[in-house]
Amino acid sequence: MSALCQHKEGKKTNMKSIVMLYLLRTLITGMVAVLGSFLFPVKLTLVARAEGVTPPGGVR
């Protein structure tokens, strides 16, 4: 935070490379997550709702 406050106008920064690395990492992480979901599929079984149960009255 201090580095951002003390930055002088016209001085070279490495923000472009930092932002590009962040975007690249985010893209690669998303692709790994999608690949993982195809390699290890998960089957969810949902049960029917409970019959005869009423929600609390004071909740809005």
mmCIF file of the N, C-alpha and C atoms, coordinates in Angstrom:
data_MODEL
# 
_entry.id   MODEL 
# 
loop_
_atom_site.group_PDB 
_atom_site.id 
_atom_site.type_symbol 
_atom_site.label_atom_id 
_atom_site.label_alt_id 
_atom_site.label_comp_id 
_atom_site.label_asym_id 
_atom_site.label_entity_id 
_atom_site.label_seq_id 
_atom_site.pdbx_PDB_ins_code 
_atom_site.Cartn_x 
_atom_site.Cartn_y 
_atom_site.Cartn_z 
_atom_site.occupancy 
_atom_site.B_iso_or_equiv 
_atom_site.pdbx_formal_charge 
_atom_site.auth_seq_id 
_atom_site.auth_comp_id 
_atom_site.auth_asym_id 
_atom_site.auth_atom_id 
_atom_site.pdbx_PDB_model_num 
ATOM 1   N N  . MET A 1 1  ? 0.822   -1.183  0.000   1.00 0.00 ? 1  MET A N  1 
ATOM 2   C CA . MET A 1 1  ? 0.000   0.000   0.000   1.00 0.00 ? 1  MET A CA 1 
ATOM 3   C C  . MET A 1 1  ? 0.875   1.260   0.000   1.00 0.00 ? 1  MET A C  1 
ATOM 4   N N  . SER A 1 2  ? 1.966   1.173   0.733   1.00 0.00 ? 2  SER A N  1 
ATOM 5   C CA . SER A 1 2  ? 2.873   2.307   0.808   1.00 0.00 ? 2  SER A CA 1 
ATOM 6   C C  . SER A 1 2  ? 3.472   2.629   -0.566  1.00 0.00 ? 2  SER A C  1 
ATOM 7   N N  . ALA A 1 3  ? 3.780   1.572   -1.333  1.00 0.00 ? 3  ALA A N  1 
ATOM 8   C CA . ALA A 1 3  ? 4.357   1.771   -2.661  1.00 0.00 ? 3  ALA A CA 1 
ATOM 9   C C  . ALA A 1 3  ? 3.389   2.511   -3.576  1.00 0.00 ? 3  ALA A C  1 
ATOM 10  N N  . LEU A 1 4  ? 2.111   2.229   -3.447  1.00 0.00 ? 4  LEU A N  1 
ATOM 11  C CA . LEU A 1 4  ? 1.118   2.931   -4.266  1.00 0.00 ? 4  LEU A CA 1 
ATOM 12  C C  . LEU A 1 4  ? 1.022   4.406   -3.885  1.00 0.00 ? 4  LEU A C  1 
ATOM 13  N N  . CYS A 1 5  ? 1.120   4.691   -2.596  1.00 0.00 ? 5  CYS A N  1 
ATOM 14  C CA . CYS A 1 5  ? 1.011   6.073   -2.129  1.00 0.00 ? 5  CYS A CA 1 
ATOM 15  C C  . CYS A 1 5  ? 2.244   6.897   -2.504  1.00 0.00 ? 5  CYS A C  1 
ATOM 16  N N  . GLN A 1 6  ? 3.397   6.281   -2.565  1.00 0.00 ? 6  GLN A N  1 
ATOM 17  C CA . GLN A 1 6  ? 4.634   7.007   -2.818  1.00 0.00 ? 6  GLN A CA 1 
ATOM 18  C C  . GLN A 1 6  ? 5.028   7.028   -4.291  1.00 0.00 ? 6  GLN A C  1 
ATOM 19  N N  . HIS A 1 7  ? 4.199   6.515   -5.163  1.00 0.00 ? 7  HIS A N  1 
ATOM 20  C CA . HIS A 1 7  ? 4.515   6.477   -6.597  1.00 0.00 ? 7  HIS A CA 1 
ATOM 21  C C  . HIS A 1 7  ? 4.550   7.898   -7.171  1.00 0.00 ? 7  HIS A C  1 
ATOM 22  N N  . LYS A 1 8  ? 5.567   8.161   -7.947  1.00 0.00 ? 8  LYS A N  1 
ATOM 23  C CA . LYS A 1 8  ? 5.713   9.460   -8.619  1.00 0.00 ? 8  LYS A CA 1 
ATOM 24  C C  . LYS A 1 8  ? 5.253   9.322   -10.066 1.00 0.00 ? 8  LYS A C  1 
ATOM 25  N N  . GLU A 1 9  ? 4.589   10.350  -10.575 1.00 0.00 ? 9  GLU A N  1 
ATOM 26  C CA . GLU A 1 9  ? 4.093   10.316  -11.949 1.00 0.00 ? 9  GLU A CA 1 
ATOM 27  C C  . GLU A 1 9  ? 5.262   10.262  -12.921 1.00 0.00 ? 9  GLU A C  1 
ATOM 28  N N  . GLY A 1 10 ? 5.138   9.404   -13.934 1.00 0.00 ? 10 GLY A N  1 
ATOM 29  C CA . GLY A 1 10 ? 6.177   9.263   -14.934 1.00 0.00 ? 10 GLY A CA 1 
ATOM 30  C C  . GLY A 1 10 ? 7.201   8.186   -14.615 1.00 0.00 ? 10 GLY A C  1 
ATOM 31  N N  . LYS A 1 11 ? 7.211   7.685   -13.391 1.00 0.00 ? 11 LYS A N  1 
ATOM 32  C CA . LYS A 1 11 ? 8.150   6.637   -13.002 1.00 0.00 ? 11 LYS A CA 1 
ATOM 33  C C  . LYS A 1 11 ? 7.629   5.285   -13.505 1.00 0.00 ? 11 LYS A C  1 
ATOM 34  N N  . LYS A 1 12 ? 8.523   4.437   -14.051 1.00 0.00 ? 12 LYS A N  1 
ATOM 35  C CA . LYS A 1 12 ? 8.130   3.148   -14.615 1.00 0.00 ? 12 LYS A CA 1 
ATOM 36  C C  . LYS A 1 12 ? 7.665   2.197   -13.513 1.00 0.00 ? 12 LYS A C  1 
ATOM 37  N N  . THR A 1 13 ? 6.544   1.533   -13.789 1.00 0.00 ? 13 THR A N  1 
ATOM 38  C CA . THR A 1 13 ? 6.028   0.514   -12.869 1.00 0.00 ? 13 THR A CA 1 
ATOM 39  C C  . THR A 1 13 ? 5.899   -0.801  -13.618 1.00 0.00 ? 13 THR A C  1 
ATOM 40  N N  . ASN A 1 14 ? 5.671   -1.869  -12.907 1.00 0.00 ? 14 ASN A N  1 
ATOM 41  C CA . ASN A 1 14 ? 5.489   -3.183  -13.504 1.00 0.00 ? 14 ASN A CA 1 
ATOM 42  C C  . ASN A 1 14 ? 4.035   -3.638  -13.407 1.00 0.00 ? 14 ASN A C  1 
ATOM 43  N N  . MET A 1 15 ? 3.114   -2.711  -13.328 1.00 0.00 ? 15 MET A N  1 
ATOM 44  C CA . MET A 1 15 ? 1.709   -3.071  -13.152 1.00 0.00 ? 15 MET A CA 1 
ATOM 45  C C  . MET A 1 15 ? 1.166   -3.854  -14.339 1.00 0.00 ? 15 MET A C  1 
ATOM 46  N N  . LYS A 1 16 ? 1.610   -3.545  -15.535 1.00 0.00 ? 16 LYS A N  1 
ATOM 47  C CA . LYS A 1 16 ? 1.100   -4.247  -16.714 1.00 0.00 ? 16 LYS A CA 1 
ATOM 48  C C  . LYS A 1 16 ? 1.439   -5.736  -16.637 1.00 0.00 ? 16 LYS A C  1 
ATOM 49  N N  . SER A 1 17 ? 2.668   -6.053  -16.281 1.00 0.00 ? 17 SER A N  1 
ATOM 50  C CA . SER A 1 17 ? 3.049   -7.464  -16.186 1.00 0.00 ? 17 SER A CA 1 
ATOM 51  C C  . SER A 1 17 ? 2.343   -8.154  -15.022 1.00 0.00 ? 17 SER A C  1 
ATOM 52  N N  . ILE A 1 18 ? 2.118   -7.450  -13.927 1.00 0.00 ? 18 ILE A N  1 
ATOM 53  C CA . ILE A 1 18 ? 1.416   -8.029  -12.777 1.00 0.00 ? 18 ILE A CA 1 
ATOM 54  C C  . ILE A 1 18 ? -0.027  -8.344  -13.148 1.00 0.00 ? 18 ILE A C  1 
ATOM 55  N N  . VAL A 1 19 ? -0.701  -7.431  -13.828 1.00 0.00 ? 19 VAL A N  1 
ATOM 56  C CA . VAL A 1 19 ? -2.086  -7.647  -14.237 1.00 0.00 ? 19 VAL A CA 1 
ATOM 57  C C  . VAL A 1 19 ? -2.169  -8.781  -15.252 1.00 0.00 ? 19 VAL A C  1 
ATOM 58  N N  . MET A 1 20 ? -1.237  -8.836  -16.188 1.00 0.00 ? 20 MET A N  1 
ATOM 59  C CA . MET A 1 20 ? -1.240  -9.908  -17.186 1.00 0.00 ? 20 MET A CA 1 
ATOM 60  C C  . MET A 1 20 ? -1.011  -11.269 -16.533 1.00 0.00 ? 20 MET A C  1 
ATOM 61  N N  . LEU A 1 21 ? -0.091  -11.356 -15.575 1.00 0.00 ? 21 LEU A N  1 
ATOM 62  C CA . LEU A 1 21 ? 0.134   -12.615 -14.866 1.00 0.00 ? 21 LEU A CA 1 
ATOM 63  C C  . LEU A 1 21 ? -1.091  -13.025 -14.064 1.00 0.00 ? 21 LEU A C  1 
ATOM 64  N N  . TYR A 1 22 ? -1.773  -12.064 -13.455 1.00 0.00 ? 22 TYR A N  1 
ATOM 65  C CA . TYR A 1 22 ? -3.002  -12.351 -12.701 1.00 0.00 ? 22 TYR A CA 1 
ATOM 66  C C  . TYR A 1 22 ? -4.077  -12.911 -13.629 1.00 0.00 ? 22 TYR A C  1 
ATOM 67  N N  . LEU A 1 23 ? -4.269  -12.290 -14.794 1.00 0.00 ? 23 LEU A N  1 
ATOM 68  C CA . LEU A 1 23 ? -5.277  -12.770 -15.741 1.00 0.00 ? 23 LEU A CA 1 
ATOM 69  C C  . LEU A 1 23 ? -4.919  -14.150 -16.278 1.00 0.00 ? 23 LEU A C  1 
ATOM 70  N N  . LEU A 1 24 ? -3.647  -14.380 -16.575 1.00 0.00 ? 24 LEU A N  1 
ATOM 71  C CA . LEU A 1 24 ? -3.200  -15.679 -17.058 1.00 0.00 ? 24 LEU A CA 1 
ATOM 72  C C  . LEU A 1 24 ? -3.431  -16.756 -16.001 1.00 0.00 ? 24 LEU A C  1 
ATOM 73  N N  . ARG A 1 25 ? -3.094  -16.447 -14.761 1.00 0.00 ? 25 ARG A N  1 
ATOM 74  C CA . ARG A 1 25 ? -3.300  -17.400 -13.671 1.00 0.00 ? 25 ARG A CA 1 
ATOM 75  C C  . ARG A 1 25 ? -4.772  -17.713 -13.494 1.00 0.00 ? 25 ARG A C  1 
ATOM 76  N N  . THR A 1 26 ? -5.627  -16.710 -13.580 1.00 0.00 ? 26 THR A N  1 
ATOM 77  C CA . THR A 1 26 ? -7.064  -16.920 -13.439 1.00 0.00 ? 26 THR A CA 1 
ATOM 78  C C  . THR A 1 26 ? -7.596  -17.805 -14.562 1.00 0.00 ? 26 THR A C  1 
ATOM 79  N N  . LEU A 1 27 ? -7.150  -17.569 -15.784 1.00 0.00 ? 27 LEU A N  1 
ATOM 80  C CA . LEU A 1 27 ? -7.581  -18.375 -16.925 1.00 0.00 ? 27 LEU A CA 1 
ATOM 81  C C  . LEU A 1 27 ? -7.131  -19.829 -16.772 1.00 0.00 ? 27 LEU A C  1 
ATOM 82  N N  . ILE A 1 28 ? -5.873  -20.037 -16.405 1.00 0.00 ? 28 ILE A N  1 
ATOM 83  C CA . ILE A 1 28 ? -5.348  -21.399 -16.237 1.00 0.00 ? 28 ILE A CA 1 
ATOM 84  C C  . ILE A 1 28 ? -6.070  -22.111 -15.097 1.00 0.00 ? 28 ILE A C  1 
ATOM 85  N N  . THR A 1 29 ? -6.321  -21.423 -14.009 1.00 0.00 ? 29 THR A N  1 
ATOM 86  C CA . THR A 1 29 ? -7.031  -22.022 -12.882 1.00 0.00 ? 29 THR A CA 1 
ATOM 87  C C  . THR A 1 29 ? -8.434  -22.450 -13.286 1.00 0.00 ? 29 THR A C  1 
ATOM 88  N N  . GLY A 1 30 ? -9.118  -21.636 -14.059 1.00 0.00 ? 30 GLY A N  1 
ATOM 89  C CA . GLY A 1 30 ? -10.444 -21.999 -14.542 1.00 0.00 ? 30 GLY A CA 1 
ATOM 90  C C  . GLY A 1 30 ? -10.413 -23.220 -15.438 1.00 0.00 ? 30 GLY A C  1 
ATOM 91  N N  . MET A 1 31 ? -9.413  -23.295 -16.312 1.00 0.00 ? 31 MET A N  1 
ATOM 92  C CA . MET A 1 31 ? -9.300  -24.464 -17.198 1.00 0.00 ? 31 MET A CA 1 
ATOM 93  C C  . MET A 1 31 ? -8.993  -25.732 -16.408 1.00 0.00 ? 31 MET A C  1 
ATOM 94  N N  . VAL A 1 32 ? -8.154  -25.636 -15.379 1.00 0.00 ? 32 VAL A N  1 
ATOM 95  C CA . VAL A 1 32 ? -7.860  -26.789 -14.532 1.00 0.00 ? 32 VAL A CA 1 
ATOM 96  C C  . VAL A 1 32 ? -9.119  -27.243 -13.801 1.00 0.00 ? 32 VAL A C  1 
ATOM 97  N N  . ALA A 1 33 ? -9.935  -26.299 -13.333 1.00 0.00 ? 33 ALA A N  1 
ATOM 98  C CA . ALA A 1 33 ? -11.172 -26.645 -12.638 1.00 0.00 ? 33 ALA A CA 1 
ATOM 99  C C  . ALA A 1 33 ? -12.143 -27.361 -13.570 1.00 0.00 ? 33 ALA A C  1 
ATOM 100 N N  . VAL A 1 34 ? -12.284 -26.878 -14.798 1.00 0.00 ? 34 VAL A N  1 
ATOM 101 C CA . VAL A 1 34 ? -13.173 -27.527 -15.762 1.00 0.00 ? 34 VAL A CA 1 
ATOM 102 C C  . VAL A 1 34 ? -12.653 -28.918 -16.107 1.00 0.00 ? 34 VAL A C  1 
ATOM 103 N N  . LEU A 1 35 ? -11.356 -29.051 -16.335 1.00 0.00 ? 35 LEU A N  1 
ATOM 104 C CA . LEU A 1 35 ? -10.763 -30.350 -16.631 1.00 0.00 ? 35 LEU A CA 1 
ATOM 105 C C  . LEU A 1 35 ? -10.986 -31.318 -15.465 1.00 0.00 ? 35 LEU A C  1 
ATOM 106 N N  . GLY A 1 36 ? -10.791 -30.838 -14.257 1.00 0.00 ? 36 GLY A N  1 
ATOM 107 C CA . GLY A 1 36 ? -11.016 -31.670 -13.071 1.00 0.00 ? 36 GLY A CA 1 
ATOM 108 C C  . GLY A 1 36 ? -12.456 -32.117 -12.940 1.00 0.00 ? 36 GLY A C  1 
ATOM 109 N N  . SER A 1 37 ? -13.389 -31.254 -13.302 1.00 0.00 ? 37 SER A N  1 
ATOM 110 C CA . SER A 1 37 ? -14.798 -31.634 -13.203 1.00 0.00 ? 37 SER A CA 1 
ATOM 111 C C  . SER A 1 37 ? -15.160 -32.696 -14.233 1.00 0.00 ? 37 SER A C  1 
ATOM 112 N N  . PHE A 1 38 ? -14.460 -32.729 -15.370 1.00 0.00 ? 38 PHE A N  1 
ATOM 113 C CA . PHE A 1 38 ? -14.698 -33.783 -16.365 1.00 0.00 ? 38 PHE A CA 1 
ATOM 114 C C  . PHE A 1 38 ? -13.997 -35.085 -15.972 1.00 0.00 ? 38 PHE A C  1 
ATOM 115 N N  . LEU A 1 39 ? -12.809 -34.975 -15.376 1.00 0.00 ? 39 LEU A N  1 
ATOM 116 C CA . LEU A 1 39 ? -12.073 -36.172 -14.979 1.00 0.00 ? 39 LEU A CA 1 
ATOM 117 C C  . LEU A 1 39 ? -12.694 -36.866 -13.765 1.00 0.00 ? 39 LEU A C  1 
ATOM 118 N N  . PHE A 1 40 ? -13.239 -36.085 -12.835 1.00 0.00 ? 40 PHE A N  1 
ATOM 119 C CA . PHE A 1 40 ? -13.816 -36.620 -11.611 1.00 0.00 ? 40 PHE A CA 1 
ATOM 120 C C  . PHE A 1 40 ? -15.253 -36.126 -11.454 1.00 0.00 ? 40 PHE A C  1 
ATOM 121 N N  . PRO A 1 41 ? -16.182 -36.662 -12.256 1.00 0.00 ? 41 PRO A N  1 
ATOM 122 C CA . PRO A 1 41 ? -17.567 -36.192 -12.167 1.00 0.00 ? 41 PRO A CA 1 
ATOM 123 C C  . PRO A 1 41 ? -18.205 -36.570 -10.823 1.00 0.00 ? 41 PRO A C  1 
ATOM 124 N N  . VAL A 1 42 ? -19.102 -35.739 -10.373 1.00 0.00 ? 42 VAL A N  1 
ATOM 125 C CA . VAL A 1 42 ? -19.799 -35.955 -9.108  1.00 0.00 ? 42 VAL A CA 1 
ATOM 126 C C  . VAL A 1 42 ? -21.290 -36.061 -9.404  1.00 0.00 ? 42 VAL A C  1 
ATOM 127 N N  . LYS A 1 43 ? -21.921 -37.090 -8.845  1.00 0.00 ? 43 LYS A N  1 
ATOM 128 C CA . LYS A 1 43 ? -23.354 -37.267 -9.032  1.00 0.00 ? 43 LYS A CA 1 
ATOM 129 C C  . LYS A 1 43 ? -24.059 -36.854 -7.745  1.00 0.00 ? 43 LYS A C  1 
ATOM 130 N N  . LEU A 1 44 ? -24.953 -35.882 -7.854  1.00 0.00 ? 44 LEU A N  1 
ATOM 131 C CA . LEU A 1 44 ? -25.720 -35.417 -6.704  1.00 0.00 ? 44 LEU A CA 1 
ATOM 132 C C  . LEU A 1 44 ? -27.111 -36.025 -6.756  1.00 0.00 ? 44 LEU A C  1 
ATOM 133 N N  . THR A 1 45 ? -27.534 -36.568 -5.650  1.00 0.00 ? 45 THR A N  1 
ATOM 134 C CA . THR A 1 45 ? -28.878 -37.113 -5.552  1.00 0.00 ? 45 THR A CA 1 
ATOM 135 C C  . THR A 1 45 ? -29.659 -36.231 -4.589  1.00 0.00 ? 45 THR A C  1 
ATOM 136 N N  . LEU A 1 46 ? -30.681 -35.587 -5.099  1.00 0.00 ? 46 LEU A N  1 
ATOM 137 C CA . LEU A 1 46 ? -31.498 -34.697 -4.286  1.00 0.00 ? 46 LEU A CA 1 
ATOM 138 C C  . LEU A 1 46 ? -32.724 -35.447 -3.800  1.00 0.00 ? 46 LEU A C  1 
ATOM 139 N N  . VAL A 1 47 ? -33.052 -35.243 -2.543  1.00 0.00 ? 47 VAL A N  1 
ATOM 140 C CA . VAL A 1 47 ? -34.226 -35.906 -1.978  1.00 0.00 ? 47 VAL A CA 1 
ATOM 141 C C  . VAL A 1 47 ? -35.429 -34.977 -2.053  1.00 0.00 ? 47 VAL A C  1 
ATOM 142 N N  . ALA A 1 48 ? -36.601 -35.567 -2.009  1.00 0.00 ? 48 ALA A N  1 
ATOM 143 C CA . ALA A 1 48 ? -37.836 -34.766 -2.041  1.00 0.00 ? 48 ALA A CA 1 
ATOM 144 C C  . ALA A 1 48 ? -37.962 -33.977 -0.738  1.00 0.00 ? 48 ALA A C  1 
ATOM 145 N N  . ARG A 1 49 ? -38.701 -32.900 -0.801  1.00 0.00 ? 49 ARG A N  1 
ATOM 146 C CA . ARG A 1 49 ? -38.864 -32.069 0.395   1.00 0.00 ? 49 ARG A CA 1 
ATOM 147 C C  . ARG A 1 49 ? -39.741 -32.779 1.417   1.00 0.00 ? 49 ARG A C  1 
ATOM 148 N N  . ALA A 1 50 ? -39.604 -32.379 2.647   1.00 0.00 ? 50 ALA A N  1 
ATOM 149 C CA . ALA A 1 50 ? -40.368 -32.982 3.739   1.00 0.00 ? 50 ALA A CA 1 
ATOM 150 C C  . ALA A 1 50 ? -41.821 -32.530 3.664   1.00 0.00 ? 50 ALA A C  1 
ATOM 151 N N  . GLU A 1 51 ? -42.716 -33.460 3.846   1.00 0.00 ? 51 GLU A N  1 
ATOM 152 C CA . GLU A 1 51 ? -44.156 -33.157 3.819   1.00 0.00 ? 51 GLU A CA 1 
ATOM 153 C C  . GLU A 1 51 ? -44.631 -32.785 5.216   1.00 0.00 ? 51 GLU A C  1 
ATOM 154 N N  . GLY A 1 52 ? -45.531 -31.835 5.278   1.00 0.00 ? 52 GLY A N  1 
ATOM 155 C CA . GLY A 1 52 ? -46.153 -31.456 6.549   1.00 0.00 ? 52 GLY A CA 1 
ATOM 156 C C  . GLY A 1 52 ? -45.298 -30.569 7.430   1.00 0.00 ? 52 GLY A C  1 
ATOM 157 N N  . VAL A 1 53 ? -44.235 -30.016 6.928   1.00 0.00 ? 53 VAL A N  1 
ATOM 158 C CA . VAL A 1 53 ? -43.371 -29.133 7.718   1.00 0.00 ? 53 VAL A CA 1 
ATOM 159 C C  . VAL A 1 53 ? -43.680 -27.696 7.336   1.00 0.00 ? 53 VAL A C  1 
ATOM 160 N N  . THR A 1 54 ? -43.904 -26.842 8.335   1.00 0.00 ? 54 THR A N  1 
ATOM 161 C CA . THR A 1 54 ? -44.184 -25.424 8.050   1.00 0.00 ? 54 THR A CA 1 
ATOM 162 C C  . THR A 1 54 ? -42.987 -24.588 8.511   1.00 0.00 ? 54 THR A C  1 
ATOM 163 N N  . PRO A 1 55 ? -42.671 -23.547 7.777   1.00 0.00 ? 55 PRO A N  1 
ATOM 164 C CA . PRO A 1 55 ? -41.553 -22.691 8.172   1.00 0.00 ? 55 PRO A CA 1 
ATOM 165 C C  . PRO A 1 55 ? -41.912 -21.855 9.401   1.00 0.00 ? 55 PRO A C  1 
ATOM 166 N N  . PRO A 1 56 ? -40.927 -21.326 10.111  1.00 0.00 ? 56 PRO A N  1 
ATOM 167 C CA . PRO A 1 56 ? -41.207 -20.478 11.267  1.00 0.00 ? 56 PRO A CA 1 
ATOM 168 C C  . PRO A 1 56 ? -42.005 -19.245 10.872  1.00 0.00 ? 56 PRO A C  1 
ATOM 169 N N  . GLY A 1 57 ? -42.879 -18.804 11.741  1.00 0.00 ? 57 GLY A N  1 
ATOM 170 C CA . GLY A 1 57 ? -43.763 -17.686 11.415  1.00 0.00 ? 57 GLY A CA 1 
ATOM 171 C C  . GLY A 1 57 ? -43.115 -16.308 11.488  1.00 0.00 ? 57 GLY A C  1 
ATOM 172 N N  . GLY A 1 58 ? -42.069 -16.148 12.316  1.00 0.00 ? 58 GLY A N  1 
ATOM 173 C CA . GLY A 1 58 ? -41.486 -14.830 12.510  1.00 0.00 ? 58 GLY A CA 1 
ATOM 174 C C  . GLY A 1 58 ? -40.409 -14.440 11.496  1.00 0.00 ? 58 GLY A C  1 
ATOM 175 N N  . VAL A 1 59 ? -40.135 -15.267 10.531  1.00 0.00 ? 59 VAL A N  1 
ATOM 176 C CA . VAL A 1 59 ? -39.085 -14.987 9.555   1.00 0.00 ? 59 VAL A CA 1 
ATOM 177 C C  . VAL A 1 59 ? -39.649 -14.181 8.415   1.00 0.00 ? 59 VAL A C  1 
ATOM 178 N N  . ARG A 1 60 ? -38.982 -13.102 8.048   1.00 0.00 ? 60 ARG A N  1 
ATOM 179 C CA . ARG A 1 60 ? -39.468 -12.260 6.949   1.00 0.00 ? 60 ARG A CA 1 
ATOM 180 C C  . ARG A 1 60 ? -38.503 -12.281 5.820   1.00 0.00 ? 60 ARG A C  1 
# 
